[in-house]
Amino acid sequence: APAVFFPMVIYALLGAADAVYQSYAYWIMSSAAGGSVRKTVQYSACYKGVQSLGAGVAWLSDLDGSFSYRAQGIVALALTVLACVPVATVIRELPEEPEKEPGSLYAPLSVNDQPSE
């Protein structure tokens, strides 16, 4: 039983890291959309499409067994880190206050907004 403890902990930590990564990605997309539900849906659809493409490529790379698990992990990690470069550029370009688009379902609040009484 002690031999499986370390892999179980690593598996759980990888799951937690994935949840944090996904939540951050969706938060960036909603911030970039600026309160527009339509834009948020479009960004999310594009993100999930690219994510599914990556999953398909990962599955195909494991078909014949010539691509080792270590190599697959290194490629996946490299692609993830490289994908963060344009994301960092986008984050820097996001406005401090999202535009309140007319017709959106909600208007984002800033820290200084006071609730109406």
C-alpha positions, 0 to 999 in steps of 0.5 A: 500500500505505501508504494501507491501512496506517492502516485495517488498524491501526485495524481490528486495534485495534478487534478487540483492544478488542472482545476486552477488552470481551467478556472484561471483560463475561464476568468481571463476569457470572461474578463476579456469579454467585458460583460458580453455573454456572446463574446464569453461564449465565443471565447469559451468555444474556441478554447474548448475546441483547441483543448479538444484538438490537443487531446486528440493529438495526445491520443494519436501520439500514444497509438503506436507506442513509439512516442514515450510517456516521458516525451509526451509529457515534455511536449505537453508541458512545453506547449502549455508553457509556450501558450502562456506567452500570448496569454500574458500579452493579452492579460497586459492589454485588458482594461482596468475597468471592463466596458459596460456593453449595452444589452449585456445580461450584467454590468461588471462591478468595480471595487468602488461601486456601491450597491444601490439601496 
